[in-house]
Amino acid sequence: MLRFCSFDFCRAMASHVIGYPRMGPKRELKFALESFWDGKSSAEELQKVAAELRASIWKQMADAGIKYIPSNTFSYYDQVLDTTAMLGAVPPRYSWNGGEIGFDVYFSMARGNASVPAMEMTKWFDTNYHYIVPELGPDVKFSYASHKVIEEYKEAKAMGVDTVPVLVGPVSYLLLSKPAKGVAKSFSLLSLIDKIIPVYKQVVAELKAVGATWIQFDEPTLVKDLDSHQLQTFTHAYSELESSLSGLNVLIETYFADVPAETYKTITSLKAVTGFGFDLVRGTKTLDLIKGGFPSGKYLFAGVVDGRNIWANDLASSLTNLQTLESIVGKDKVVVSTSCSLLHTAVDLVNETKLDTEIKSWLAFAAQKVVEVNALAKALSGQKDEAYFSANAAAQASRKSSPRVTNEAVQKAAAALKGSDHRRATNVSARLDAQQKKLNLPILPTTTIGSFPQTMDLRRVRREYKAKKISEDVYVMAMKEEINKVVKLQEELDIDVLVHGEPERNDMVEYFGEQLSGFAFTVNGWVQSYGSRCVKPPIIYGDVSRPKAMTVFWSSMAQNMTKRPMKGMLTGPVTILNWSFVRNDQPRFETCYQIALAIKDEVEDLEKAGINVIQIDEAALREGLPLRKSEQDFYLKWAVHSFRITNCGVQDTTQIHTHMCYSNFNDIIHSIIDMDADVITIENSRSDEKLLSVFREGVKYGAGIGPGVYDIHSPRIPSTEEIADRINKMLAVLESNILWVNPDCGLKTRKYTEVKPALSNMVAAAKLLRSQLASAK
């Protein structure tokens, strides 16, 4: 229908999607990647799967009536790594000799290989998605080394779909990078702007040559608190690109938060830019900036459909906002858009055949959000689908009035938390002494983070049990055999504090959500976390409580198999919150306090069952930190408080561990200390021991701490000497009596052929250092 309307009328129905999930509705890309990595399929077979997924995405958006359809948002691993490849910014250790970057170099940067480690991986802003951190310095020779953006544009055009090619903007790329090893930490990454702009110019020229009419630069760092120099660099970069961009429509896209006032002023004054995209879901204050003034004749890409959550849009409310914006910006100058890429939500609600009908009516996954975007665009142009809007209004009303959302007892218990900071009665030093008397651990005690490899047989047993193809007795016996195998392996390796390996858990959040009230679950609601790793976030739709014990049975079973300490393994309230699709009808901290009370009940039941070491993972505490500094203190206070609630009632002799991974912790180290855990294990090796710098700078840490000694997200097996060298670096800044030795993270994604030698080398390194420390006395 859109193909036959006039150009002006089509513009009036303008709709835009920033990006779309890559894995496919049934995780087709995940399985194709893993088959390729395992040598079971060819590069051509992987590329075929990828091409089919891209084609289906473009067709879906075109059929839905989306006008501005993105290309180059598909990635085999990560869009920042794609940009590193485009710029030819390959670290020397990967032995790239120029030319078009292929899978061998690309995946070596992402995953490492037998001889060299991977590049650092960290969280993409405040999401659970990860990106590969570029390593840059003054000697990097940038060159146009990947033509992926051109190829994908041409691929879509051959289908009859004219797309908007998307690039990570040059300023955000540099601000998301880090100085390479051997480069001074004080090196200004932005000083490289004039070295990368020529490559961007080449890309723009090629896009123009193949017929592109729009180009989108994603500049998400613009929502952060940038200083005047950073903003000047931004202005300089796009001024340098201005002549190259002549003849193209240019969109600068931001997302995840409000744009600061000074930044808004800077970007909206750019001459070469046709349109500006803002997140109006998480960036509601940006509305006030737009109301205060918007450049005449420019397009506003209004991100009113939430790309970060799965709740159906309140269409009536969004339409009112869009009409207000249109009165400010001008008729036909508002483009209805998603708030960010739909990468962060599940693919299609149609695939959820087992979800409760009422709850399902409250939801919208990526496919449904595409329809919402176009429905709002049509309504704004005067073609409102009354039936669609009425059904949406009915679903909104149903959610507000449903009795399943509210539990008065839970709300009363959460309200009673006010007035206490929920700290343990004794300081950490005294607690560690009491724990050591009970546990009798050696110096530099060894442990792992929780999970052990999830074999195909293990996954099959869990699937068959869920499908009721095997009895509970058969399932429990299979899990018991797996736990016994893991316990015996750890004893053979001579690990000091054991784990049961979590064979009963597919996911550290989903497992707990399935046993808590107020949660709903999907069958195919997968979301990409990094590479081929997908997670299935639970949906928190109502008040949260714990009907019965969740882990006591498995932890007690495992403890009875060994005389060594066995960790009880829990996921903390902040991580459950940040790794779920959270209800948006009350403040996040209120939901978090409810989860904290549920986990507190579980902690105390584990202690009563004789579990003396309990790990409460807060892997995502740093991830949820707001992007604007003015909002961070409030978040950290309630997040840290939530963790303390979970364990404030245990005895001094019960050792509370926590774990964090793949984020920049240095700026929140004092909040980590304030969590008051007895031991923290924390990612360290893949980030070049960045964590240790805070201790070199004088931060005193009195609790137990285990900075990771090797990267578990790479198949590479570290040597004993390499691990011993890492431990020595830790001993240079941390006291030996508080240092633990452990991997970076859980071992679920690895194979036993990798795990056994790596852990064996880790234990050998710890013993070597113990011997050296004893000899030095």
MARSEFI-303209 format. One record per residue (C-alpha): x negated, z negated, y negated; residue in one letter. Coordinates in steps of 0.001 Angstrom, whole numbers, plus 500000, padded with zeros to 6 digits. Example, Ala and Ser with C-alpha at 12.3 -4.5 7.8 and 13.67 -1.06 7.14 Angstrom:
BEGIN
((487700; 492200; 504500); A)
((486330; 492860; 501060); S)
! end
This chain:
BEGIN
((500000; 500000; 500000); M)
((497219; 499111; 497579); L)
((495591; 502484; 498112); R)
((498472; 504246; 496362); F)
((498848; 502081; 493252); C)
((497329; 502864; 489873); S)
((493871; 501539; 488997); F)
((495243; 499175; 486323); D)
((497897; 497786; 488646); F)
((495385; 497254; 491447); C)
((493211; 495314; 489041); R)
((496151; 493067; 488235); A)
((496290; 492082; 491909); M)
((492569; 491332; 492063); A)
((491459; 489063; 494900); S)
((488009; 488065; 496125); H)
((486400; 486213; 499026); V)
((482885; 484800; 498562); I)
((481920; 484888; 502241); G)
((483336; 484584; 505770); Y)
((482408; 482778; 509034); P)
((479753; 484724; 510976); R)
((479963; 483346; 514495); M)
((483209; 485103; 515417); G)
((486531; 483634; 516595); P)
((485063; 482871; 520030); K)
((481454; 482241; 518906); R)
((480416; 485736; 519979); E)
((477296; 485698; 517783); L)
((476181; 482305; 519104); K)
((476161; 483532; 522691); F)
((474532; 486837; 521751); A)
((471739; 485032; 519864); L)
((471049; 482597; 522693); E)
((471032; 485399; 525252); S)
((468509; 487295; 523124); F)
((466314; 484220; 522596); W)
((466334; 483550; 526338); D)
((465210; 487124; 527033); G)
((468455; 487977; 528840); K)
((469535; 490711; 526423); S)
((467910; 493223; 524112); S)
((467720; 493442; 520313); A)
((470067; 496439; 520519); E)
((472680; 494382; 522361); E)
((472434; 491608; 519755); L)
((472774; 494134; 516934); Q)
((475821; 495673; 518604); K)
((477631; 492320; 518740); V)
((476728; 491674; 515100); A)
((477965; 495104; 513986); A)
((481284; 494599; 515781); E)
((481787; 491225; 514111); L)
((480981; 492615; 510658); R)
((483382; 495506; 511165); A)
((486209; 493201; 512237); S)
((485660; 490944; 509203); I)
((485670; 493833; 506733); W)
((488758; 495366; 508341); K)
((490574; 492034; 508304); Q)
((489952; 491551; 504596); M)
((490856; 495142; 503756); A)
((494093; 494878; 505754); D)
((494928; 491629; 503952); A)
((494609; 493413; 500608); G)
((491420; 491762; 499338); I)
((489978; 493899; 496529); K)
((486457; 492429; 496269); Y)
((485166; 492216; 499848); I)
((481629; 490813; 500292); P)
((478814; 492356; 502322); S)
((475385; 490926; 503180); N)
((476979; 487526; 503805); T)
((476510; 488048; 507543); F)
((473249; 486573; 508852); S)
((471466; 486205; 512181); Y)
((470309; 482746; 511083); Y)
((470640; 481907; 507390); D)
((471121; 483741; 504083); Q)
((468131; 482055; 502410); V)
((465886; 483158; 505272); L)
((467344; 486644; 504810); D)
((466222; 486490; 501171); T)
((462758; 485326; 502215); T)
((462592; 488401; 504462); A)
((463856; 490655; 501663); M)
((461100; 489356; 499377); L)
((458397; 489557; 502058); G)
((457591; 485867; 501475); A)
((456371; 485267; 505041); V)
((453946; 482329; 505455); P)
((450546; 483521; 506755); P)
((450830; 481582; 510037); R)
((453357; 484128; 511354); Y)
((450760; 486942; 511194); S)
((453047; 489447; 509502); W)
((451129; 492557; 508543); N)
((453648; 494209; 506259); G)
((456408; 496715; 506894); G)
((460073; 496004; 507618); E)
((460465; 492468; 508959); I)
((461818; 492478; 512519); G)
((463381; 489873; 514775); F)
((460031; 488600; 516061); D)
((458808; 487419; 512656); V)
((462300; 486495; 511437); Y)
((463097; 484196; 514347); F)
((459570; 482754; 514436); S)
((460107; 481578; 510851); M)
((463469; 480073; 511846); A)
((462587; 478549; 515232); R)
((458819; 478583; 515589); G)
((457114; 480043; 518627); N)
((454628; 478952; 521282); A)
((451731; 478831; 518846); S)
((453135; 477940; 515398); V)
((455891; 475637; 514130); P)
((459060; 476742; 512361); A)
((459598; 476503; 508623); M)
((461386; 473427; 507316); E)
((465161; 473284; 507692); M)
((467338; 471237; 505366); T)
((470962; 470850; 504306); K)
((472627; 473500; 502141); W)
((473636; 471398; 499142); F)
((476195; 468783; 500279); D)
((477401; 470636; 503396); T)
((476604; 470395; 507090); N)
((475205; 473927; 506983); Y)
((471391; 474195; 507019); H)
((468983; 476675; 505496); Y)
((465334; 477542; 506107); I)
((463257; 476370; 503141); V)
((460986; 479065; 501641); P)
((457276; 478115; 501376); E)
((455824; 479535; 498174); L)
((452677; 479362; 496086); G)
((450705; 481283; 493456); P)
((449084; 483564; 496047); D)
((452265; 484844; 497725); V)
((452420; 488645; 497566); K)
((456088; 489552; 497273); F)
((457236; 492928; 498562); S)
((460519; 494561; 499510); Y)
((460414; 493928; 503255); A)
((464010; 493832; 504497); S)
((466666; 496418; 503617); H)
((469506; 494487; 505283); K)
((471665; 494403; 502134); V)
((471519; 498200; 501829); I)
((472215; 498824; 505504); E)
((475246; 496525; 505551); E)
((476698; 498090; 502399); Y)
((476348; 501560; 503934); K)
((477787; 500305; 507216); E)
((480951; 499058; 505482); A)
((481218; 502189; 503340); K)
((481154; 504335; 506472); A)
((484284; 502428; 507559); M)
((485937; 503247; 504247); G)
((485428; 499751; 502804); V)
((483668; 499549; 499429); D)
((482122; 496083; 499380); T)
((480448; 493796; 496874); V)
((476851; 493255; 498090); P)
((475883; 489583; 497816); V)
((472371; 488308; 497075); L)
((471040; 484784; 496707); V)
((470169; 484804; 493012); G)
((466481; 484735; 492010); P)
((466639; 481370; 490218); V)
((468488; 479575; 493009); S)
((466083; 481073; 495557); Y)
((463097; 479577; 493754); L)
((464777; 476222; 493130); L)
((465666; 475990; 496838); L)
((462024; 476603; 497818); S)
((459070; 474234; 498150); K)
((455324; 474526; 497528); P)
((453599; 475808; 500662); A)
((451154; 473628; 502554); K)
((447942; 473365; 500563); G)
((449692; 474135; 497252); V)
((449892; 471292; 494745); A)
((453251; 469517; 494821); K)
((453310; 469867; 491037); S)
((453229; 473674; 491289); F)
((456075; 475221; 489285); S)
((458117; 477377; 491640); L)
((459893; 478932; 488671); L)
((456555; 480333; 487506); S)
((457059; 482931; 490252); L)
((460174; 484408; 488630); I)
((458333; 487422; 487186); D)
((456829; 488118; 490623); K)
((460147; 488284; 492469); I)
((462195; 490097; 489799); I)
((460496; 493465; 490592); P)
((461756; 493212; 494188); V)
((465266; 492398; 492986); Y)
((465048; 495468; 490716); K)
((464178; 497634; 493720); Q)
((467149; 496256; 495650); V)
((469509; 496850; 492714); V)
((468223; 500429; 492297); A)
((468844; 501181; 495973); E)
((472324; 499677; 495837); L)
((473179; 501855; 492863); K)
((471786; 504885; 494673); A)
((474054; 504330; 497698); V)
((477135; 503926; 495516); G)
((477635; 500196; 494938); A)
((479739; 499458; 491852); T)
((479640; 495638; 491984); W)
((476888; 493188; 492901); I)
((477262; 489438; 493382); Q)
((474434; 486996; 492687); F)
((475032; 483584; 494228); D)
((473501; 480959; 491923); E)
((474815; 477677; 493353); P)
((471981; 475605; 491842); T)
((473747; 476114; 488494); L)
((476107; 473263; 489417); V)
((473187; 470805; 489479); K)
((471705; 468948; 486525); D)
((469245; 471578; 485313); L)
((466799; 470940; 482489); D)
((466245; 473247; 479520); S)
((463263; 474991; 481153); H)
((465295; 475804; 484268); Q)
((468137; 477182; 482153); L)
((465675; 479230; 480087); Q)
((464298; 480700; 483316); T)
((467803; 481652; 484340); F)
((468388; 483429; 481005); T)
((464984; 485115; 481271); H)
((465606; 486338; 484830); A)
((468884; 488061; 484038); Y)
((467531; 489454; 480778); S)
((464719; 491030; 482805); E)
((467273; 492465; 485219); L)
((469594; 493704; 482466); E)
((468378; 497293; 482254); S)
((468340; 497651; 486051); S)
((471884; 496313; 486259); L)
((473170; 498831; 483710); S)
((476082; 500755; 485199); G)
((476908; 498000; 487710); L)
((479547; 495298; 487481); N)
((477720; 491989; 487942); V)
((479242; 488750; 489235); L)
((477423; 485421; 488911); I)
((478948; 483079; 491503); E)
((478691; 479275; 491522); T)
((480260; 476764; 493902); Y)
((480423; 473202; 495291); F)
((480826; 471313; 491994); A)
((481508; 471415; 488270); D)
((479201; 473474; 486114); V)
((477577; 471280; 483410); P)
((478603; 472120; 479841); A)
((475175; 473361; 478753); E)
((474880; 475516; 481880); T)
((478341; 476975; 481296); Y)
((477309; 477915; 477778); K)
((474094; 479533; 479089); T)
((475638; 481659; 481826); I)
((478692; 482820; 479905); T)
((476440; 484133; 477128); S)
((474643; 486575; 479465); L)
((475186; 490176; 478355); K)
((474579; 491924; 481674); A)
((477264; 489954; 483525); V)
((480800; 491262; 484081); T)
((482342; 488242; 485793); G)
((481735; 484558; 486411); F)
((482821; 482669; 489536); G)
((483612; 478962; 489476); F)
((484681; 476452; 492115); D)
((487933; 475073; 490715); L)
((488599; 472865; 493759); V)
((485508; 470642; 493638); R)
((484833; 471615; 490032); G)
((488049; 470650; 488305); T)
((486231; 469691; 485091); K)
((485130; 473316; 484738); T)
((488766; 474061; 483859); L)
((488287; 472147; 480603); D)
((485187; 474212; 479791); L)
((487121; 477444; 480358); I)
((489957; 476165; 478183); K)
((487374; 475453; 475488); G)
((486279; 479094; 475439); G)
((485621; 482052; 477710); F)
((483796; 485265; 476745); P)
((486152; 488019; 475686); S)
((486540; 490959; 478067); G)
((484826; 489226; 480997); K)
((486371; 488501; 484396); Y)
((487005; 484982; 485667); L)
((486709; 484698; 489456); F)
((488847; 481590; 489885); A)
((487974; 479670; 493064); G)
((491323; 478002; 493719); V)
((491467; 478376; 497527); V)
((489327; 475688; 499162); D)
((486478; 477125; 501250); G)
((485326; 473684; 502412); R)
((488455; 472254; 504025); N)
((491299; 473360; 506284); I)
((494386; 472193; 504393); W)
((496902; 474819; 503347); A)
((496718; 475578; 499644); N)
((499391; 474098; 497387); D)
((500385; 477567; 496248); L)
((502791; 476465; 493517); A)
((500154; 474238; 491923); S)
((497452; 476919; 492208); S)
((499712; 479565; 490686); L)
((500430; 477305; 487703); T)
((496685; 476844; 487154); N)
((496067; 480582; 487473); L)
((498783; 481358; 484929); Q)
((497214; 478870; 482526); T)
((493818; 480508; 483032); L)
((495277; 483978; 482524); E)
((496707; 482874; 479171); S)
((493169; 481880; 478117); I)
((491052; 484605; 479705); V)
((493426; 487496; 479254); G)
((495841; 489448; 481409); K)
((494236; 491243; 484339); D)
((490979; 489341; 483793); K)
((491605; 486603; 486388); V)
((490471; 487346; 489935); V)
((491834; 484951; 492571); V)
((489009; 483748; 494801); S)
((487888; 481205; 497349); T)
((486061; 478188; 495960); S)
((482981; 479038; 498062); C)
((482170; 480970; 501222); S)
((484635; 480448; 504074); L)
((481544; 479957; 506250); L)
((482281; 476224; 506019); H)
((485708; 476378; 507628); T)
((487052; 477402; 511040); A)
((487893; 481051; 511737); V)
((491567; 481505; 512619); D)
((494474; 479120; 513155); L)
((496090; 481685; 515478); V)
((493578; 480647; 518152); N)
((494900; 477049; 518125); E)
((497637; 477131; 520764); T)
((497425; 473410; 521624); K)
((497523; 471920; 518130); L)
((500546; 469796; 517233); D)
((503130; 472043; 515554); T)
((503725; 469804; 512537); E)
((500018; 469278; 511836); I)
((499366; 472995; 512352); K)
((501870; 473790; 509599); S)
((499702; 471808; 507155); W)
((496544; 473860; 507853); L)
((494833; 477098; 506868); A)
((491623; 478381; 508470); F)
((489518; 481260; 507113); A)
((491921; 484011; 508183); A)
((494850; 482166; 506605); Q)
((492875; 481467; 503434); K)
((492271; 485198; 503004); V)
((496056; 485654; 503087); V)
((496512; 482783; 500597); E)
((494060; 484413; 498179); V)
((495951; 487688; 498247); N)
((499382; 485997; 498045); A)
((498284; 484171; 494889); L)
((496874; 487384; 493417); A)
((500150; 489197; 494078); K)
((502176; 486321; 492617); A)
((500004; 486305; 489497); L)
((500714; 490028; 489077); S)
((504466; 489475; 489370); G)
((504892; 490234; 493088); Q)
((505510; 486736; 494393); K)
((506421; 486507; 498085); D)
((509231; 483965; 497759); E)
((509570; 483358; 501497); A)
((505824; 482708; 501884); Y)
((505796; 480326; 498911); F)
((508913; 478498; 500169); S)
((507385; 477961; 503618); A)
((504239; 476639; 501952); N)
((506256; 474217; 499781); A)
((508109; 472948; 502862); A)
((504795; 472304; 504671); A)
((503419; 470453; 501638); Q)
((506535; 468246; 501518); A)
((506377; 467615; 505266); S)
((502808; 466374; 505019); R)
((503589; 464004; 502145); K)
((506551; 462409; 503927); S)
((505354; 462379; 507554); S)
((505276; 458849; 509066); P)
((502278; 459823; 511235); R)
((500050; 459860; 508125); V)
((500459; 456191; 507153); T)
((499607; 452960; 509023); N)
((500366; 449889; 506916); E)
((498205; 447549; 509042); A)
((495162; 449806; 508559); V)
((495744; 450044; 504819); Q)
((496075; 446263; 504556); K)
((492833; 445690; 506504); A)
((490933; 448178; 504331); A)
((492289; 446616; 501141); A)
((491053; 443196; 502328); A)
((487444; 444466; 502314); L)
((487238; 444092; 498547); K)
((485247; 441143; 497280); G)
((482514; 441085; 499970); S)
((479351; 443146; 500354); D)
((479322; 442552; 504143); H)
((475655; 441731; 504601); R)
((474235; 440039; 507682); R)
((473536; 436355; 507142); A)
((469758; 436500; 507835); T)
((467090; 438718; 506237); N)
((465603; 441581; 508239); V)
((462192; 439941; 508758); S)
((463720; 436909; 510481); A)
((466015; 439146; 512523); R)
((463122; 441295; 513744); L)
((461282; 438146; 514911); D)
((464354; 436980; 516841); A)
((464822; 440432; 518366); Q)
((461200; 440724; 519437); Q)
((461424; 437422; 521297); K)
((464394; 438784; 523197); K)
((463283; 442399; 523730); L)
((459510; 441857; 524126); N)
((458582; 445402; 523040); L)
((454998; 446689; 522749); P)
((453515; 447709; 519429); I)
((454571; 451295; 518492); L)
((457633; 451172; 520770); P)
((458891; 454538; 521994); T)
((462496; 455703; 522096); T)
((464597; 458847; 521731); T)
((467470; 459485; 519356); I)
((470345; 459608; 521834); G)
((471259; 462864; 523543); S)
((469442; 464587; 526417); F)
((469775; 468276; 527381); P)
((473334; 469447; 527980); Q)
((473015; 471663; 531037); T)
((475494; 474370; 532026); M)
((476617; 472235; 534993); D)
((477271; 469287; 532703); L)
((479338; 471391; 530316); R)
((481259; 472870; 533248); R)
((482201; 469391; 534556); V)
((483463; 468338; 531120); R)
((485497; 471553; 530791); R)
((487030; 471102; 534242); E)
((487946; 467483; 533492); Y)
((489594; 468433; 530183); K)
((491492; 471204; 531961); A)
((492578; 468654; 534623); K)
((490877; 470706; 537358); K)
((488998; 467633; 538621); I)
((490105; 464005; 538869); S)
((488869; 461173; 536669); E)
((487016; 459681; 539660); D)
((485129; 462936; 540262); V)
((484329; 463194; 536545); Y)
((483058; 459606; 536291); V)
((480898; 460087; 539383); M)
((479348; 463244; 537906); A)
((478619; 461465; 534616); M)
((477167; 458482; 536464); K)
((474795; 460763; 538382); E)
((473678; 462430; 535147); E)
((473146; 459076; 533385); I)
((471149; 457784; 536353); N)
((468967; 460924; 536257); K)
((468298; 460446; 532532); V)
((467542; 456722; 532934); V)
((465123; 457354; 535809); K)
((463369; 460111; 533846); L)
((462837; 457804; 530874); Q)
((461491; 455080; 533146); E)
((459105; 457566; 534764); E)
((457944; 458643; 531300); L)
((457538; 454929; 530422); D)
((459758; 455041; 527335); I)
((460409; 451535; 526009); D)
((463983; 451607; 524675); V)
((466266; 453896; 526646); L)
((469394; 455931; 525985); V)
((472030; 457069; 528461); H)
((471758; 460697; 527309); G)
((475411; 461054; 526184); E)
((476498; 463411; 528996); P)
((480159; 462579; 528326); E)
((479944; 463863; 524740); R)
((480163; 467442; 523589); N)
((479693; 466388; 519976); D)
((478724; 463110; 518299); M)
((481703; 463168; 515917); V)
((484337; 464905; 518018); E)
((483839; 462384; 520841); Y)
((484737; 459434; 518607); F)
((487493; 461219; 516748); G)
((489231; 461962; 520057); E)
((489534; 458225; 520628); Q)
((490567; 457167; 517123); L)
((494065; 457387; 515712); S)
((494600; 459587; 512651); G)
((492505; 462459; 514071); F)
((493562; 465875; 515366); A)
((491449; 468379; 517318); F)
((491106; 472088; 517666); T)
((490191; 474249; 520651); V)
((488369; 476985; 518727); N)
((487769; 475428; 515303); G)
((484019; 476090; 515431); W)
((481884; 476018; 512293); V)
((478228; 477119; 512062); Q)
((475715; 474361; 511367); S)
((472482; 476367; 511713); Y)
((471278; 479321; 513741); G)
((473447; 479468; 516849); S)
((474430; 475796; 516592); R)
((478167; 475370; 516047); C)
((480207; 472202; 515631); V)
((483936; 471607; 515928); K)
((484843; 469159; 513160); P)
((487839; 466937; 513883); P)
((490683; 466840; 511381); I)
((491431; 463488; 509740); I)
((495105; 463749; 508821); Y)
((496129; 460071; 508625); G)
((495051; 456434; 508559); D)
((492286; 455657; 511083); V)
((492136; 452880; 513691); S)
((490613; 452242; 517140); R)
((493229; 451718; 519869); P)
((490667; 450715; 522528); K)
((486931; 450553; 523313); A)
((485226; 453962; 523236); M)
((481671; 453615; 524606); T)
((481425; 450203; 526283); V)
((482112; 451568; 529775); F)
((479271; 454143; 529645); W)
((476742; 451906; 527867); S)
((477340; 449017; 530298); S)
((477000; 451391; 533252); M)
((473666; 452644; 531905); A)
((472336; 449147; 531109); Q)
((473074; 448076; 534688); N)
((470766; 450864; 535933); M)
((467627; 449467; 534233); T)
((465921; 446288; 533109); K)
((464712; 447993; 529926); R)
((466800; 447794; 526738); P)
((469561; 450414; 526680); M)
((470853; 451538; 523300); K)
((474576; 451626; 522666); G)
((475159; 454912; 520840); M)
((477692; 455211; 518022); L)
((478293; 457572; 515129); T)
((478551; 455834; 511776); G)
((481573; 455983; 509465); P)
((479930; 458071; 506736); V)
((478782; 460699; 509242); T)
((482180; 460832; 510932); I)
((483675; 461343; 507469); L)
((481191; 463981; 506285); N)
((481308; 465911; 509553); W)
((485104; 466067; 509697); S)
((487747; 467984; 507809); F)
((488935; 465049; 505716); V)
((492434; 464421; 504381); R)
((492618; 465288; 500680); N)
((495562; 463048; 499788); D)
((493497; 459893; 499178); Q)
((489930; 459144; 497989); P)
((487246; 459783; 500601); R)
((485895; 456232; 500325); F)
((489255; 454788; 501443); E)
((489158; 456896; 504598); T)
((485529; 455884; 505164); C)
((486354; 452173; 504977); Y)
((489060; 452665; 507599); Q)
((486566; 454361; 509933); I)
((484023; 451583; 509275); A)
((486489; 448945; 510484); L)
((487109; 450926; 513677); A)
((483358; 451227; 514371); I)
((482923; 447496; 513600); K)
((485311; 446683; 516444); D)
((483257; 448891; 518791); E)
((479924; 447328; 517735); V)
((481217; 443833; 518456); E)
((482603; 444867; 521852); D)
((479232; 446396; 522788); L)
((477479; 443162; 521834); E)
((479917; 441133; 523965); K)
((479147; 443480; 526881); A)
((475431; 442576; 526692); G)
((474107; 445576; 524778); I)
((471256; 444206; 522652); N)
((470287; 447416; 520830); V)
((473031; 449398; 519093); I)
((472375; 452626; 517204); Q)
((474892; 453608; 514521); I)
((473908; 457120; 513475); D)
((474279; 458018; 509821); E)
((472793; 461491; 510107); A)
((475001; 462768; 507284); A)
((474775; 459961; 504743); L)
((472418; 461916; 502459); R)
((474404; 465098; 503009); E)
((477439; 463692; 501206); G)
((475481; 462800; 498070); L)
((477237; 464416; 495083); P)
((475306; 467206; 493416); L)
((475701; 465712; 489934); R)
((473618; 462604; 489211); K)
((476431; 460923; 487292); S)
((478482; 460721; 490519); E)
((475749; 459667; 492950); Q)
((475607; 455926; 492368); D)
((479289; 455414; 493162); F)
((479001; 457433; 496383); Y)
((475905; 455580; 497574); L)
((477532; 452199; 496943); K)
((480583; 452857; 499096); W)
((478650; 454834; 501743); A)
((476037; 452088; 502233); V)
((478751; 449428; 502109); H)
((480662; 451267; 504868); S)
((477597; 451171; 507118); F)
((477072; 447427; 506513); R)
((480722; 446729; 507380); I)
((480136; 448104; 510893); T)
((477507; 445527; 511893); N)
((477843; 442565; 509529); C)
((479206; 440322; 512284); G)
((476537; 440690; 515012); V)
((473973; 438060; 516009); Q)
((470388; 438086; 514711); D)
((469151; 439003; 518200); T)
((471207; 442212; 518296); T)
((469065; 445023; 516957); Q)
((470912; 447563; 514818); I)
((469363; 451031; 514618); H)
((470455; 453980; 512515); T)
((469339; 457593; 512429); H)
((469186; 460236; 509685); M)
((468108; 463860; 509863); C)
((467312; 467051; 507949); Y)
((467736; 466072; 504329); S)
((465608; 465003; 501402); N)
((465629; 461214; 501709); F)
((463021; 460340; 499124); N)
((465491; 460128; 496256); D)
((467762; 457689; 498115); I)
((465133; 455510; 499819); I)
((466325; 452366; 498016); H)
((469864; 452955; 499266); S)
((468480; 453413; 502785); I)
((466729; 450042; 502452); I)
((470019; 448576; 501188); D)
((471760; 449641; 504420); M)
((469886; 446676; 505949); D)
((469472; 448220; 509414); A)
((466863; 446622; 511669); D)
((465351; 450010; 512612); V)
((465799; 453473; 511157); I)
((464701; 456664; 512898); T)
((464451; 459565; 510533); I)
((463559; 463270; 510523); E)
((460009; 463817; 509331); N)
((457931; 466347; 511257); S)
((459586; 469628; 510257); R)
((459473; 468705; 506571); S)
((455658; 468298; 506595); D)
((455959; 464501; 506576); E)
((457581; 464645; 503126); K)
((459210; 461284; 503867); L)
((455825; 459540; 504042); L)
((455115; 460345; 500401); S)
((457514; 457636; 499202); V)
((455490; 455020; 501039); F)
((452256; 456419; 499621); R)
((453830; 455949; 496212); E)
((454288; 452245; 496841); G)
((457799; 451784; 498228); V)
((457776; 448734; 500501); K)
((459803; 448953; 503697); Y)
((460094; 445826; 505807); G)
((462422; 446937; 508601); A)
((461475; 448970; 511672); G)
((461058; 452679; 511012); I)
((460494; 455714; 513236); G)
((459664; 458876; 511286); P)
((460061; 461730; 513802); G)
((456813; 462809; 515453); V)
((457973; 466247; 516620); Y)
((460627; 468845; 515786); D)
((463336; 469139; 518429); I)
((464946; 472223; 516865); H)
((462040; 474366; 518014); S)
((461213; 475226; 521652); P)
((457543; 474557; 520892); R)
((455926; 471660; 522832); I)
((453555; 469558; 520692); P)
((450296; 468309; 522201); S)
((449349; 464645; 522591); T)
((446654; 465120; 519951); E)
((449085; 466635; 517448); E)
((451538; 463755; 517873); I)
((448731; 461173; 517678); A)
((447598; 462776; 514419); D)
((451129; 462396; 513036); R)
((451261; 458737; 514079); I)
((447923; 458133; 512376); N)
((449310; 459587; 509140); K)
((452208; 457154; 509419); M)
((449887; 454213; 510073); L)
((448078; 455036; 506840); A)
((451206; 454038; 504869); V)
((453237; 451858; 507266); L)
((452394; 448614; 509088); E)
((451896; 449039; 512834); S)
((454295; 446180; 513611); N)
((457288; 448073; 512124); I)
((456453; 451615; 513276); L)
((458433; 453274; 516086); W)
((457575; 456519; 517873); V)
((460378; 458999; 518490); N)
((461381; 462677; 518142); P)
((463046; 463963; 514972); D)
((466536; 464131; 516443); C)
((468601; 464240; 519651); G)
((467551; 466479; 522547); L)
((470928; 468062; 523343); K)
((469937; 471602; 522341); T)
((466664; 471659; 524275); R)
((465895; 472390; 527933); K)
((464396; 469907; 530373); Y)
((461373; 472215; 530746); T)
((460692; 471539; 527048); E)
((461839; 467901; 526875); V)
((459794; 466467; 529745); K)
((456329; 467600; 528585); P)
((457130; 466858; 524926); A)
((458243; 463289; 525677); L)
((455331; 462807; 528063); S)
((452934; 463792; 525275); N)
((454769; 461538; 522836); M)
((454408; 458481; 525099); V)
((450751; 459347; 525780); A)
((450086; 459533; 522024); A)
((451728; 456129; 521472); A)
((449623; 454586; 524244); K)
((446462; 456164; 522829); L)
((447156; 454665; 519406); L)
((448010; 451257; 520925); R)
((444635; 451277; 522671); S)
((442832; 452234; 519458); Q)
((444644; 449534; 517467); L)
((443786; 446923; 520099); A)
((440103; 447966; 520067); S)
((440011; 447720; 516267); A)
((441054; 444063; 516267); K)
! end
